[in-house]
Amino acid sequence: MMPTFTIPPVTIAVATQKGGTGKTTTSMALSAALARTGDPVLLVDLDPQGHSTLGLGLDVDDDDVRARTVRELLGDDPPTLRAVEHATGVPNLAIVPATIRLERVAQWLYGAPARDRRLRGALADAAGRYRWIVLDCLPSLGPLVENALMAADAVLLPCRMEARATDGARDLLEVLQLLRPGFTDWRILRNARDGRRALANATADVLFAQYADHLLKTVIPQCDDLNHAQFKGVDIFTYAAHSTGAAAYTRLAAEVRALWAPANAEN
């Protein structure tokens, strides 16, 4: 039986406007790393491509998966959160999956009342059951991401170590400040650092300097095992527990816990 807690979970949105920054890799690996500490974690897939869903081994063509997704939570008569949660192969980690059908709801949300607050209401059902909720966002600034930003206690922005490293972060931060003026619980995660690309790393470091107060200490190295794990439909710790990627996300989980874990974490 899942333990119950007297404090609400911490919700972390993993988001940037730019594609290819490692949002899904980070969402999956961070969720698994937090779950490995014994904390119950819920991963919510908000990308119609369903990459987190597929990456944790769920079959998007399975009737049960297709019938119980995040899509249902965003409509006018949503089910309970419990009704759309699915177990994964990772102890302490559950997922609310996504399929391509979510795209139609995303289009409908543009004209829906309170369009950016629907997810926050749905996640209230997680209180007392999870320590963490991780929201895997699509590379967009539309209503699905708006819902994630409004529901989040913290926002994590993965950025690759490359020439235009901060472009996606800058755009998303503008939207975040429009939706939640004065919100400061956001951090940038430097991702895919390749030690062989000294010039690219140096260029990216110059760009990141403007966000010095919001940079996480953890830097994720370039690690092919992180991608291979997704292709296999398992988390990085199941696929390659001793890889540099697994070690980096273990450090990230520790840093996230130090930053945002509830002050009162007693059962």
C-alpha positions, 0 to 999 in steps of 0.5 A, spaced: 500 500 500 502 506 498 504 511 504 500 517 505 503 524 507 501 530 510 504 535 506 502 536 498 507 533 493 512 538 490 510 539 482 516 540 477 515 542 470 521 540 465 520 545 460 523 550 454 520 552 448 526 549 444 526 542 442 532 537 442 534 540 449 533 533 453 526 535 456 524 528 456 530 525 458 531 529 464 523 528 466 524 520 466 531 520 469 530 525 474 523 521 476 527 515 476 532 518 480 527 521 485 523 514 486 530 510 487 530 514 494 524 511 496 520 517 494 513 516 491 513 520 484 508 521 479 510 523 472 505 526 467 507 526 460 504 533 457 507 531 450 502 528 444 508 525 442 508 521 448 516 520 449 516 519 456 510 514 455 514 510 450 520 511 454 518 507 460 515 502 456 507 503 456 504 501 449 500 507 446 496 502 442 494 498 448 486 500 449 487 501 457 493 506 456 489 510 450 483 510 455 486 513 461 491 519 459 492 526 461 488 528 455 482 526 460 484 530 465 484 537 461 476 536 459 470 539 462 468 533 466 475 530 468 476 523 472 480 523 478 487 523 477 488 516 480 483 513 474 489 515 469 495 513 473 499 507 470 504 503 474 511 503 471 517 498 471 520 503 476 518 502 484 515 508 486 514 511 480 507 512 476 505 515 470 500 519 467 501 517 459 500 521 453 498 519 446 497 523 439 490 524 441 492 530 446 493 534 440 486 535 439 485 537 446 491 542 446 487 545 440 480 545 444 484 549 450 485 555 446 478 557 447 476 554 453 475 557 460 480 557 465 484 554 460 491 554 464 488 552 470 485 545 469 491 541 470 493 544 477 486 542 479 487 535 477 493 534 480 490 536 487 488 529 488 495 527 488 496 530 495 498 525 501 500 520 495 506 522 492 512 526 494 514 529 487 510 530 481 514 531 474 511 534 468 514 533 461 512 538 457 512 539 449 517 544 446 511 549 445 508 555 448 501 553 448 496 551 453 499 545 455 505 548 457 501 554 460 498 549 464 504 546 467 507 552 468 501 554 472 501 548 476 508 548 478 512 549 484 518 549 480 520 550 473 526 546 470 529 548 464 534 544 460 539 547 455 544 544 451 551 546 451 551 549 444 552 556 441 544 558 442 544 554 448 539 559 452 534 561 446 529 556 448 530 558 456 529 566 454 522 565 451 519 560 456 521 565 461 518 571 458 511 567 458 513 564 465 513 572 468 507 573 464 503 568 467 506 568 474 509 575 475 515 575 480 516 567 480 523 565 482 523 558 483 526 556 476 533 553 475 537 552 468 540 545 467 546 545 463 545 538 458 549 534 454 556 537 455 561 534 451 568 534 454 571 534 447 567 540 444 571 545 448 569 551 444 562 550 444 562 549 452 566 556 452 561 559 448 555 556 452 558 558 458 558 565 456 551 565 455 549 562 461 553 567 465 547 572 465 543 566 469 548 565 474 543 565 480 539 560 477 544 555 474 544 548 477 550 546 479 549 539 476 551 538 469 549 533 465 554 530 460 553 527 453 551 520 454 549 515 449 546 510 454 540 516 456 538 515 449 539 508 448 535 507 455 529 510 451 529 506 445 529 500 450 523 503 454 526 503 460 529 508 465 537 509 465 538 506 472 535 499 469 539 500 462 546 502 465 546 504 472 553 505 472 553 510 466 555 517 467 548 519 465 545 515 471 551 518 476 549 525 473 542 524 474 543 521 481 546 528 483 541 532 480 536 528 484 540 530 490 540 537 488 533 538 487 531 535 493 536 540 497 532 545 493 525 544 493 524 538 498 518 540 503 521 542 510 516 537 513 517 531 510 515 526 515 509 521 513 
